[in-house]
Amino acid sequence: MSSERRPRQRAAPPPLCWVGPGGLRLILREDHASPVTAVTASFLGGTRFETTSRQGLSYFTQRLSARGTRSRSSEEVAEAFEFVGAAFSPFAAKDLFGASLTLLSRHFETGLRLLVECLRWPAFEQDELERERRNLMLELSRRPEDTLAWSMELAEAVLYRRHPYRFPIRGVRSSVERWTRADLVAWHRRTFTPDRLVLSVVGDQCPERVCELVDEVFAGCEPSGWSPSSGVLEAPPLTRRVRTERREKRQAAVVLAFLAPRFGTEEADAFEVLHHILAGMGSRLFVELRDRQGLGYVVNCNLDARFDSGCFKVYALVPSAQASRARQALLEQLQRLRHEPVSSVELQRAKKYMLGLFEISQQRKSTRAFRLAMCELLGAGFAAVEDYPRRIRSVTAERVMLVAQRYLDTQNYCCAQVLAE
């Protein structure tokens, strides 16, 4: 056996943060492992800042961000990204909107200029607007055909009575069909402001050069003076709320919805562990309901940690005759969490799985760029990304039971179900 020592791999430098033109925040994470750079430009906005008449406007605006700028047509934008092999992905969510870009590091300057051009100077050409409107209207008309996805949207509408989180990200037909080009221009001017923006860059880039380039491409940006409001506080339901729709289907979807902790808190960490105790193969829902009771085609849960209050949904897709039984079985599993501490075996299994997923995801520069921006925008701070393993390891069975008792009221809950006619 050779006694030669392997060279120790140098630890990557920690992320750095600067304030750029107009108050935008730039986060840079050097990573020289591969000649690829990922960029996420994320704005604080999305559904949380919409109204009934404007629901879905963030999503629609983002769909048009790659459909032409003031100096390039839609085809020219697509060709420019293709020429440098860049993957450009606009996105919109409940609290955020923006776009992500992944490309070879040697094309970073070209790609960043294109990204900023799409975000700052969209053309909103009428022909492109109408084409996207038709496509979106078709998508919305087909949405109820997906029984489970539709019931998940219904569940949020039942859970949030006052907060804009009740609006679907894509909006509704009645709002989409009314939007004009003037609406999009005004919404863009109001929401695409530098003081809402976090730009995160992960790749083998020189920090000084990135700062110079950002100063250049965002030159002239002025802060809007905007500051995020405290938002509408959504109170937990004091009674049981159930919404039922019927379809010509053989299967039924049952979704139970609960408020959850806001993003970045210690409660959110404990609730995420709770979520993984229930979710996935080998978890309580899968083993108890599907394996042992033979209940449901799909049995799982979903957690969305958000700026104001999170949303936790437990759901089952079952034969229509089993809908009532499925709801009761889901409630029984939640009651167990409220009254019985999880075992050390379950707790460690969930943590190990979560940390494994985290380590795998950290291999993707695009994921790291997105998480850095999200944590910074939603108030946890970009350092929360690298602190994640320590926080999850510190969660105890007592903390899991406390958040279950606080948030999972199995008497006063919200339910959306799509049943057979």
C-alpha positions as a Markdown table, in Angstrom:
| # | Residue | x | y | z |
|---|---|---|---|---|
| 1 | Met | 0.0 | 0.0 | 0.0 |
| 2 | Ser | 1.4 | 3.4 | -0.9 |
| 3 | Ser | 2.2 | 5.7 | 1.9 |
| 4 | Glu | 1.9 | 8.7 | -0.4 |
| 5 | Arg | -0.5 | 11.3 | 1.1 |
| 6 | Arg | -3.3 | 12.7 | -1.1 |
| 7 | Pro | -3.3 | 16.4 | -1.3 |
| 8 | Arg | -6.0 | 18.0 | 0.9 |
| 9 | Gln | -8.8 | 19.6 | -1.1 |
| 10 | Arg | -8.9 | 23.3 | -0.5 |
| 11 | Ala | -12.1 | 24.4 | 1.2 |
| 12 | Ala | -14.3 | 26.7 | -1.0 |
| 13 | Pro | -14.4 | 30.3 | 0.1 |
| 14 | Pro | -17.7 | 31.4 | 1.7 |
| 15 | Pro | -20.3 | 33.4 | -0.2 |
| 16 | Leu | -19.7 | 37.1 | -0.4 |
| 17 | Cys | -22.4 | 39.8 | -0.6 |
| 18 | Trp | -22.3 | 43.3 | -2.1 |
| 19 | Val | -24.9 | 46.0 | -2.5 |
| 20 | Gly | -25.1 | 47.2 | -6.1 |
| 21 | Pro | -26.8 | 49.9 | -8.2 |
| 22 | Gly | -30.3 | 50.8 | -6.9 |
| 23 | Gly | -29.9 | 48.7 | -3.7 |
| 24 | Leu | -29.7 | 45.3 | -5.5 |
| 25 | Arg | -27.9 | 42.6 | -3.5 |
| 26 | Leu | -25.2 | 40.5 | -5.3 |
| 27 | Ile | -24.2 | 37.2 | -3.7 |
| 28 | Leu | -21.2 | 35.4 | -5.2 |
| 29 | Arg | -20.1 | 31.9 | -4.4 |
| 30 | Glu | -16.9 | 30.9 | -6.0 |
| 31 | Asp | -16.8 | 27.3 | -7.3 |
| 32 | His | -14.0 | 26.3 | -9.6 |
| 33 | Ala | -14.8 | 22.5 | -9.7 |
| 34 | Ser | -16.2 | 22.8 | -13.2 |
| 35 | Pro | -16.2 | 25.5 | -15.9 |
| 36 | Val | -20.0 | 26.2 | -15.4 |
| 37 | Thr | -21.6 | 29.2 | -13.8 |
| 38 | Ala | -25.2 | 29.5 | -12.6 |
| 39 | Val | -27.0 | 32.8 | -12.0 |
| 40 | Thr | -30.4 | 33.4 | -10.4 |
| 41 | Ala | -32.0 | 36.9 | -10.5 |
| 42 | Ser | -34.8 | 36.7 | -7.9 |
| 43 | Phe | -37.2 | 39.5 | -7.0 |
| 44 | Leu | -39.4 | 39.6 | -3.9 |
| 45 | Gly | -42.9 | 39.5 | -5.3 |
| 46 | Gly | -45.1 | 37.0 | -6.9 |
| 47 | Thr | -48.6 | 35.9 | -5.7 |
| 48 | Arg | -48.1 | 37.5 | -2.3 |
| 49 | Phe | -48.3 | 41.0 | -3.8 |
| 50 | Glu | -51.2 | 40.4 | -6.2 |
| 51 | Thr | -54.9 | 41.3 | -5.9 |
| 52 | Thr | -58.0 | 39.6 | -7.1 |
| 53 | Ser | -57.9 | 41.4 | -10.5 |
| 54 | Arg | -54.1 | 41.0 | -10.8 |
| 55 | Gln | -53.8 | 37.3 | -9.8 |
| 56 | Gly | -51.4 | 35.5 | -12.0 |
| 57 | Leu | -49.8 | 38.7 | -13.4 |
| 58 | Ser | -46.3 | 37.9 | -12.1 |
| 59 | Tyr | -46.4 | 34.5 | -13.8 |
| 60 | Phe | -47.7 | 36.0 | -17.1 |
| 61 | Thr | -45.1 | 38.8 | -17.0 |
| 62 | Gln | -42.3 | 36.2 | -16.6 |
| 63 | Arg | -43.6 | 34.1 | -19.4 |
| 64 | Leu | -43.1 | 37.1 | -21.7 |
| 65 | Ser | -39.6 | 38.0 | -20.4 |
| 66 | Ala | -37.9 | 35.8 | -23.0 |
| 67 | Arg | -40.4 | 36.8 | -25.8 |
| 68 | Gly | -38.5 | 39.8 | -27.1 |
| 69 | Thr | -36.8 | 42.9 | -25.7 |
| 70 | Arg | -36.6 | 46.5 | -26.9 |
| 71 | Ser | -33.7 | 45.6 | -29.2 |
| 72 | Arg | -34.3 | 41.9 | -30.1 |
| 73 | Ser | -37.3 | 39.9 | -31.3 |
| 74 | Ser | -38.4 | 36.7 | -29.6 |
| 75 | Glu | -36.5 | 34.6 | -32.2 |
| 76 | Glu | -33.3 | 36.7 | -31.7 |
| 77 | Val | -33.4 | 36.3 | -28.0 |
| 78 | Ala | -33.8 | 32.5 | -28.3 |
| 79 | Glu | -30.9 | 32.4 | -30.9 |
| 80 | Ala | -28.6 | 34.5 | -28.6 |
| 81 | Phe | -29.1 | 32.1 | -25.7 |
| 82 | Glu | -28.7 | 29.1 | -27.9 |
| 83 | Phe | -25.5 | 30.5 | -29.4 |
| 84 | Val | -23.8 | 30.4 | -26.0 |
| 85 | Gly | -25.5 | 27.2 | -24.9 |
| 86 | Ala | -27.3 | 28.9 | -22.0 |
| 87 | Ala | -30.3 | 27.4 | -20.2 |
| 88 | Phe | -32.6 | 30.4 | -19.4 |
| 89 | Ser | -35.6 | 29.6 | -17.1 |
| 90 | Pro | -38.0 | 32.3 | -16.0 |
| 91 | Phe | -40.0 | 31.5 | -12.9 |
| 92 | Ala | -42.8 | 32.8 | -10.6 |
| 93 | Ala | -43.9 | 31.5 | -7.3 |
| 94 | Lys | -45.9 | 32.6 | -4.2 |
| 95 | Asp | -43.2 | 35.0 | -2.8 |
| 96 | Leu | -40.7 | 35.2 | -5.7 |
| 97 | Phe | -40.3 | 35.7 | -9.4 |
| 98 | Gly | -37.3 | 36.1 | -11.7 |
| 99 | Ala | -35.1 | 33.9 | -13.9 |
| 100 | Ser | -32.2 | 31.5 | -13.7 |
| 101 | Leu | -29.4 | 31.0 | -16.1 |
| 102 | Thr | -26.8 | 28.2 | -16.5 |
| 103 | Leu | -23.9 | 28.4 | -19.0 |
| 104 | Leu | -20.2 | 27.8 | -19.6 |
| 105 | Ser | -18.2 | 30.2 | -17.5 |
| 106 | Arg | -16.4 | 31.6 | -20.5 |
| 107 | His | -19.8 | 32.9 | -21.8 |
| 108 | Phe | -20.8 | 34.4 | -18.4 |
| 109 | Glu | -20.5 | 38.1 | -19.5 |
| 110 | Thr | -22.6 | 37.5 | -22.6 |
| 111 | Gly | -25.2 | 35.5 | -20.8 |
| 112 | Leu | -25.5 | 38.0 | -17.9 |
| 113 | Arg | -26.1 | 40.8 | -20.4 |
| 114 | Leu | -28.8 | 38.8 | -22.1 |
| 115 | Leu | -30.4 | 37.9 | -18.8 |
| 116 | Val | -30.5 | 41.5 | -17.6 |
| 117 | Glu | -31.8 | 42.7 | -21.0 |
| 118 | Cys | -34.7 | 40.3 | -20.7 |
| 119 | Leu | -35.5 | 41.4 | -17.2 |
| 120 | Arg | -35.0 | 45.1 | -17.6 |
| 121 | Trp | -36.2 | 45.8 | -21.1 |
| 122 | Pro | -39.0 | 43.3 | -22.2 |
| 123 | Ala | -40.9 | 44.4 | -25.3 |
| 124 | Phe | -44.3 | 43.0 | -24.4 |
| 125 | Glu | -45.1 | 42.9 | -28.1 |
| 126 | Gln | -48.9 | 42.6 | -28.7 |
| 127 | Asp | -48.5 | 39.5 | -30.9 |
| 128 | Glu | -46.4 | 37.7 | -28.3 |
| 129 | Leu | -48.8 | 38.8 | -25.6 |
| 130 | Glu | -51.8 | 37.3 | -27.4 |
| 131 | Arg | -49.9 | 34.1 | -28.3 |
| 132 | Glu | -49.0 | 33.6 | -24.6 |
| 133 | Arg | -52.5 | 34.5 | -23.5 |
| 134 | Arg | -54.0 | 31.8 | -25.7 |
| 135 | Asn | -51.5 | 29.2 | -24.4 |
| 136 | Leu | -52.2 | 30.1 | -20.8 |
| 137 | Met | -55.9 | 30.1 | -21.2 |
| 138 | Leu | -55.7 | 26.6 | -22.7 |
| 139 | Glu | -53.5 | 25.4 | -19.8 |
| 140 | Leu | -56.0 | 26.9 | -17.3 |
| 141 | Ser | -59.0 | 25.2 | -19.0 |
| 142 | Arg | -57.2 | 21.8 | -18.7 |
| 143 | Arg | -56.1 | 22.3 | -15.1 |
| 144 | Pro | -59.2 | 20.7 | -13.5 |
| 145 | Glu | -58.5 | 17.5 | -15.5 |
| 146 | Asp | -55.6 | 16.8 | -13.1 |
| 147 | Thr | -57.6 | 15.7 | -10.1 |
| 148 | Leu | -54.8 | 15.9 | -7.6 |
| 149 | Ala | -53.2 | 19.1 | -8.7 |
| 150 | Trp | -56.6 | 20.8 | -8.9 |
| 151 | Ser | -57.6 | 19.7 | -5.4 |
| 152 | Met | -54.3 | 21.0 | -4.1 |
| 153 | Glu | -55.1 | 24.5 | -5.5 |
| 154 | Leu | -58.6 | 24.2 | -4.0 |
| 155 | Ala | -57.1 | 23.4 | -0.6 |
| 156 | Glu | -55.1 | 26.6 | -0.5 |
| 157 | Ala | -58.2 | 28.6 | -1.5 |
| 158 | Val | -60.0 | 27.1 | 1.5 |
| 159 | Leu | -57.1 | 27.6 | 3.9 |
| 160 | Tyr | -56.3 | 31.2 | 3.0 |
| 161 | Arg | -59.4 | 33.4 | 3.3 |
| 162 | Arg | -57.7 | 36.8 | 3.4 |
| 163 | His | -54.1 | 36.3 | 2.3 |
| 164 | Pro | -53.1 | 36.5 | -1.4 |
| 165 | Tyr | -51.6 | 33.0 | -1.1 |
| 166 | Arg | -55.1 | 31.8 | -1.9 |
| 167 | Phe | -54.6 | 32.9 | -5.5 |
| 168 | Pro | -53.2 | 30.3 | -7.9 |
| 169 | Ile | -49.8 | 31.2 | -9.3 |
| 170 | Arg | -51.0 | 31.1 | -12.9 |
| 171 | Gly | -54.1 | 33.1 | -12.2 |
| 172 | Val | -57.6 | 32.4 | -13.4 |
| 173 | Arg | -59.3 | 32.8 | -16.8 |
| 174 | Ser | -61.3 | 35.8 | -15.8 |
| 175 | Ser | -58.2 | 37.8 | -14.9 |
| 176 | Val | -56.0 | 36.5 | -17.8 |
| 177 | Glu | -58.5 | 37.4 | -20.5 |
| 178 | Arg | -58.6 | 41.1 | -19.3 |
| 179 | Trp | -54.9 | 42.0 | -19.2 |
| 180 | Thr | -53.7 | 44.6 | -21.6 |
| 181 | Arg | -50.2 | 45.5 | -22.6 |
| 182 | Ala | -50.5 | 48.6 | -20.4 |
| 183 | Asp | -51.2 | 46.3 | -17.4 |
| 184 | Leu | -48.0 | 44.4 | -18.0 |
| 185 | Val | -45.9 | 47.5 | -18.5 |
| 186 | Ala | -47.2 | 49.0 | -15.3 |
| 187 | Trp | -46.7 | 45.8 | -13.3 |
| 188 | His | -43.2 | 45.4 | -14.6 |
| 189 | Arg | -42.3 | 49.1 | -13.7 |
| 190 | Arg | -43.7 | 48.6 | -10.3 |
| 191 | Thr | -42.2 | 45.2 | -9.4 |
| 192 | Phe | -39.0 | 44.9 | -11.4 |
| 193 | Thr | -37.1 | 47.3 | -9.1 |
| 194 | Pro | -33.5 | 46.8 | -7.9 |
| 195 | Asp | -34.3 | 47.1 | -4.2 |
| 196 | Arg | -36.4 | 43.9 | -4.6 |
| 197 | Leu | -33.7 | 42.0 | -6.4 |
| 198 | Val | -31.1 | 39.5 | -5.2 |
| 199 | Leu | -28.6 | 38.4 | -7.9 |
| 200 | Ser | -26.7 | 35.2 | -6.9 |
| 201 | Val | -23.8 | 33.9 | -8.9 |
| 202 | Val | -22.2 | 30.4 | -8.3 |
| 203 | Gly | -19.3 | 29.5 | -10.5 |
| 204 | Asp | -15.6 | 29.9 | -11.3 |
| 205 | Gln | -15.7 | 33.7 | -11.6 |
| 206 | Cys | -13.5 | 36.5 | -10.4 |
| 207 | Pro | -15.4 | 38.4 | -7.7 |
| 208 | Glu | -14.0 | 41.8 | -8.7 |
| 209 | Arg | -14.9 | 41.2 | -12.4 |
| 210 | Val | -18.5 | 40.1 | -11.5 |
| 211 | Cys | -19.0 | 43.3 | -9.4 |
| 212 | Glu | -17.7 | 45.5 | -12.2 |
| 213 | Leu | -20.0 | 43.8 | -14.7 |
| 214 | Val | -23.0 | 44.1 | -12.4 |
| 215 | Asp | -22.3 | 47.7 | -11.9 |
| 216 | Glu | -22.2 | 48.2 | -15.7 |
| 217 | Val | -25.3 | 46.3 | -16.7 |
| 218 | Phe | -27.4 | 47.7 | -13.9 |
| 219 | Ala | -26.1 | 51.3 | -14.4 |
| 220 | Gly | -28.9 | 53.9 | -14.0 |
| 221 | Cys | -31.1 | 51.7 | -11.8 |
| 222 | Glu | -32.6 | 53.8 | -9.0 |
| 223 | Pro | -34.2 | 52.5 | -5.8 |
| 224 | Ser | -37.9 | 52.7 | -5.8 |
| 225 | Gly | -38.2 | 53.4 | -2.1 |
| 226 | Trp | -40.4 | 50.3 | -1.8 |
| 227 | Ser | -40.4 | 48.2 | 1.4 |
| 228 | Pro | -42.3 | 45.0 | 1.9 |
| 229 | Ser | -45.4 | 45.3 | 3.9 |
| 230 | Ser | -46.0 | 43.1 | 6.9 |
| 231 | Gly | -48.6 | 41.3 | 4.9 |
| 232 | Val | -52.0 | 40.0 | 5.9 |
| 233 | Leu | -51.9 | 37.7 | 8.9 |
| 234 | Glu | -54.0 | 34.6 | 8.2 |
| 235 | Ala | -55.6 | 33.1 | 11.4 |
| 236 | Pro | -55.8 | 29.4 | 11.8 |
| 237 | Pro | -59.4 | 28.1 | 11.1 |
| 238 | Leu | -61.6 | 27.9 | 14.1 |
| 239 | Thr | -64.0 | 25.5 | 12.5 |
| 240 | Arg | -63.7 | 22.7 | 10.0 |
| 241 | Arg | -63.8 | 23.9 | 6.4 |
| 242 | Val | -64.6 | 21.4 | 3.6 |
| 243 | Arg | -64.9 | 22.1 | -0.1 |
| 244 | Thr | -66.1 | 19.3 | -2.4 |
| 245 | Glu | -66.2 | 19.2 | -6.2 |
| 246 | Arg | -67.5 | 16.3 | -8.2 |
| 247 | Arg | -66.1 | 15.0 | -11.5 |
| 248 | Glu | -66.8 | 12.1 | -13.8 |
| 249 | Lys | -63.8 | 10.2 | -12.5 |
| 250 | Arg | -63.3 | 6.8 | -10.9 |
| 251 | Gln | -60.7 | 8.2 | -8.4 |
| 252 | Ala | -61.0 | 10.8 | -5.7 |
| 253 | Ala | -58.5 | 13.2 | -4.3 |
| 254 | Val | -58.6 | 14.2 | -0.6 |
| 255 | Val | -56.3 | 17.1 | 0.6 |
| 256 | Leu | -56.0 | 18.3 | 4.2 |
| 257 | Ala | -54.4 | 21.8 | 4.5 |
| 258 | Phe | -52.9 | 23.5 | 7.5 |
| 259 | Leu | -50.9 | 26.7 | 8.1 |
| 260 | Ala | -47.2 | 26.1 | 8.8 |
| 261 | Pro | -44.3 | 28.1 | 10.2 |
| 262 | Arg | -42.9 | 31.0 | 8.1 |
| 263 | Phe | -39.7 | 30.5 | 6.2 |
| 264 | Gly | -36.3 | 30.6 | 8.0 |
| 265 | Thr | -37.5 | 30.1 | 11.6 |
| 266 | Glu | -36.6 | 27.4 | 14.1 |
| 267 | Glu | -40.2 | 26.2 | 13.9 |
| 268 | Ala | -39.8 | 25.8 | 10.2 |
| 269 | Asp | -36.8 | 23.5 | 10.7 |
| 270 | Ala | -38.7 | 21.3 | 13.1 |
| 271 | Phe | -41.7 | 21.2 | 10.8 |
| 272 | Glu | -39.5 | 20.2 | 7.8 |
| 273 | Val | -38.3 | 17.2 | 9.8 |
| 274 | Leu | -42.0 | 16.4 | 10.7 |
| 275 | His | -42.8 | 16.6 | 7.0 |
| 276 | His | -40.1 | 14.0 | 6.1 |
| 277 | Ile | -41.2 | 11.7 | 8.9 |
| 278 | Leu | -44.5 | 11.6 | 7.0 |
| 279 | Ala | -43.4 | 11.9 | 3.4 |
| 280 | Gly | -41.7 | 9.6 | 0.9 |
| 281 | Met | -41.1 | 5.8 | 0.7 |
| 282 | Gly | -40.4 | 4.3 | 4.0 |
| 283 | Ser | -42.3 | 7.1 | 5.8 |
| 284 | Arg | -45.4 | 6.8 | 8.0 |
| 285 | Leu | -47.9 | 7.7 | 5.3 |
| 286 | Phe | -46.5 | 5.3 | 2.8 |
| 287 | Val | -46.0 | 2.4 | 5.2 |
| 288 | Glu | -49.1 | 2.8 | 7.3 |
| 289 | Leu | -51.6 | 3.8 | 4.7 |
| 290 | Arg | -50.5 | 2.3 | 1.5 |
| 291 | Asp | -48.5 | -0.8 | 2.5 |
| 292 | Arg | -50.4 | -2.0 | 5.6 |
| 293 | Gln | -53.9 | -0.7 | 4.8 |
| 294 | Gly | -53.8 | -0.8 | 1.1 |
| 295 | Leu | -55.2 | 2.6 | 0.9 |
| 296 | Gly | -54.7 | 4.8 | -2.1 |
| 297 | Tyr | -52.7 | 5.1 | -5.3 |
| 298 | Val | -50.8 | 8.1 | -4.0 |
| 299 | Val | -50.4 | 9.0 | -0.3 |
| 300 | Asn | -48.0 | 11.8 | 0.6 |
| 301 | Cys | -47.6 | 15.4 | 1.9 |
| 302 | Asn | -46.2 | 18.7 | 0.7 |
| 303 | Leu | -44.6 | 21.6 | 2.7 |
| 304 | Asp | -44.2 | 25.1 | 1.3 |
| 305 | Ala | -42.4 | 27.4 | 3.7 |
| 306 | Arg | -43.2 | 31.0 | 2.8 |
| 307 | Phe | -42.5 | 34.6 | 3.7 |
| 308 | Asp | -45.6 | 35.1 | 5.8 |
| 309 | Ser | -47.1 | 31.7 | 6.8 |
| 310 | Gly | -46.3 | 28.3 | 5.3 |
| 311 | Cys | -48.7 | 25.8 | 3.9 |
| 312 | Phe | -48.7 | 22.1 | 4.7 |
| 313 | Lys | -50.9 | 19.7 | 2.7 |
| 314 | Val | -51.5 | 16.0 | 3.4 |
| 315 | Tyr | -53.2 | 14.2 | 0.5 |
| 316 | Ala | -54.4 | 10.9 | -0.9 |
| 317 | Leu | -55.5 | 9.8 | -4.4 |
| 318 | Val | -57.8 | 6.8 | -3.8 |
| 319 | Pro | -60.7 | 4.9 | -5.4 |
| 320 | Ser | -63.8 | 7.1 | -5.0 |
| 321 | Ala | -65.4 | 4.7 | -2.5 |
| 322 | Gln | -62.4 | 5.1 | -0.1 |
| 323 | Ala | -62.5 | 8.9 | 0.1 |
| 324 | Ser | -64.0 | 9.1 | 3.6 |
| 325 | Arg | -61.8 | 6.4 | 4.9 |
| 326 | Ala | -58.7 | 8.1 | 3.4 |
| 327 | Arg | -59.5 | 11.4 | 5.2 |
| 328 | Gln | -59.9 | 9.6 | 8.6 |
| 329 | Ala | -56.6 | 7.7 | 8.0 |
| 330 | Leu | -54.7 | 10.9 | 7.3 |
| 331 | Leu | -56.1 | 12.5 | 10.4 |
| 332 | Glu | -55.1 | 9.6 | 12.5 |
| 333 | Gln | -51.5 | 9.9 | 11.4 |
| 334 | Leu | -51.5 | 13.6 | 12.3 |
| 335 | Gln | -53.0 | 12.8 | 15.7 |
| 336 | Arg | -50.1 | 10.4 | 16.4 |
| 337 | Leu | -47.6 | 13.2 | 15.8 |
| 338 | Arg | -49.5 | 15.5 | 18.2 |
| 339 | His | -49.7 | 12.9 | 21.0 |
| 340 | Glu | -46.7 | 10.5 | 20.6 |
| 341 | Pro | -43.0 | 11.6 | 20.4 |
| 342 | Val | -41.4 | 10.2 | 17.3 |
| 343 | Ser | -38.9 | 7.5 | 17.9 |
| 344 | Ser | -35.2 | 8.1 | 17.7 |
| 345 | Val | -35.0 | 5.7 | 14.7 |
| 346 | Glu | -37.6 | 7.7 | 12.8 |
| 347 | Leu | -36.1 | 11.0 | 13.7 |
| 348 | Gln | -32.6 | 10.0 | 12.6 |
| 349 | Arg | -33.9 | 8.3 | 9.4 |
| 350 | Ala | -35.7 | 11.6 | 8.4 |
| 351 | Lys | -32.7 | 13.7 | 9.2 |
| 352 | Lys | -30.3 | 11.4 | 7.3 |
| 353 | Tyr | -32.6 | 11.5 | 4.3 |
| 354 | Met | -32.9 | 15.3 | 4.4 |
| 355 | Leu | -29.2 | 15.9 | 4.7 |
| 356 | Gly | -28.5 | 13.4 | 1.9 |
| 357 | Leu | -30.9 | 15.3 | -0.4 |
| 358 | Phe | -29.2 | 18.5 | 0.6 |
| 359 | Glu | -25.7 | 17.3 | -0.2 |
| 360 | Ile | -26.9 | 15.9 | -3.5 |
| 361 | Ser | -28.6 | 19.2 | -4.4 |
| 362 | Gln | -25.5 | 21.2 | -3.4 |
| 363 | Gln | -23.7 | 19.5 | -6.3 |
| 364 | Arg | -25.8 | 21.5 | -8.7 |
| 365 | Lys | -24.7 | 25.1 | -9.0 |
| 366 | Ser | -28.1 | 26.2 | -10.2 |
| 367 | Thr | -29.7 | 24.9 | -7.0 |
| 368 | Arg | -27.2 | 26.7 | -4.9 |
| 369 | Ala | -27.7 | 29.9 | -6.7 |
| 370 | Phe | -31.4 | 29.7 | -6.3 |
| 371 | Arg | -31.3 | 28.9 | -2.6 |
| 372 | Leu | -28.8 | 31.7 | -1.8 |
| 373 | Ala | -31.2 | 34.2 | -3.4 |
| 374 | Met | -34.3 | 32.7 | -1.8 |
| 375 | Cys | -32.9 | 32.7 | 1.7 |
| 376 | Glu | -31.6 | 36.2 | 1.4 |
| 377 | Leu | -35.0 | 37.5 | 0.0 |
| 378 | Leu | -37.2 | 35.7 | 2.5 |
| 379 | Gly | -35.3 | 37.0 | 5.5 |
| 380 | Ala | -33.2 | 34.1 | 6.6 |
| 381 | Gly | -30.0 | 35.5 | 5.1 |
| 382 | Phe | -27.8 | 33.8 | 2.5 |
| 383 | Ala | -25.7 | 32.2 | 5.2 |
| 384 | Ala | -28.7 | 30.0 | 6.1 |
| 385 | Val | -27.9 | 27.8 | 3.2 |
| 386 | Glu | -24.6 | 26.5 | 4.6 |
| 387 | Asp | -26.0 | 26.5 | 8.1 |
| 388 | Tyr | -28.8 | 24.1 | 7.1 |
| 389 | Pro | -27.1 | 20.8 | 8.2 |
| 390 | Arg | -26.4 | 22.1 | 11.7 |
| 391 | Arg | -30.0 | 23.4 | 12.1 |
| 392 | Ile | -31.5 | 20.1 | 11.0 |
| 393 | Arg | -29.2 | 18.0 | 13.2 |
| 394 | Ser | -30.3 | 20.1 | 16.2 |
| 395 | Val | -34.0 | 19.3 | 15.8 |
| 396 | Thr | -35.3 | 17.1 | 18.6 |
| 397 | Ala | -38.4 | 14.8 | 19.0 |
| 398 | Glu | -39.8 | 17.3 | 21.5 |
| 399 | Arg | -39.6 | 20.2 | 19.0 |
| 400 | Val | -41.3 | 18.0 | 16.3 |
| 401 | Met | -44.2 | 17.3 | 18.7 |
| 402 | Leu | -44.5 | 20.9 | 19.7 |
| 403 | Val | -44.9 | 22.1 | 16.1 |
| 404 | Ala | -47.4 | 19.3 | 15.5 |
| 405 | Gln | -49.5 | 20.4 | 18.4 |
| 406 | Arg | -49.3 | 24.0 | 17.4 |
| 407 | Tyr | -50.1 | 23.7 | 13.7 |
| 408 | Leu | -51.9 | 20.4 | 13.1 |
| 409 | Asp | -55.3 | 20.9 | 14.6 |
| 410 | Thr | -57.1 | 17.7 | 13.6 |
| 411 | Gln | -60.5 | 19.1 | 14.7 |
| 412 | Asn | -60.4 | 22.5 | 12.9 |
| 413 | Tyr | -58.7 | 21.9 | 9.6 |
| 414 | Cys | -59.3 | 22.7 | 5.9 |
| 415 | Cys | -60.2 | 20.0 | 3.4 |
| 416 | Ala | -60.6 | 20.0 | -0.4 |
| 417 | Gln | -61.8 | 16.9 | -2.1 |
| 418 | Val | -62.7 | 16.0 | -5.7 |
| 419 | Leu | -65.1 | 13.1 | -5.7 |
| 420 | Ala | -66.9 | 11.0 | -8.4 |
| 421 | Glu | -70.3 | 12.1 | -9.4 |
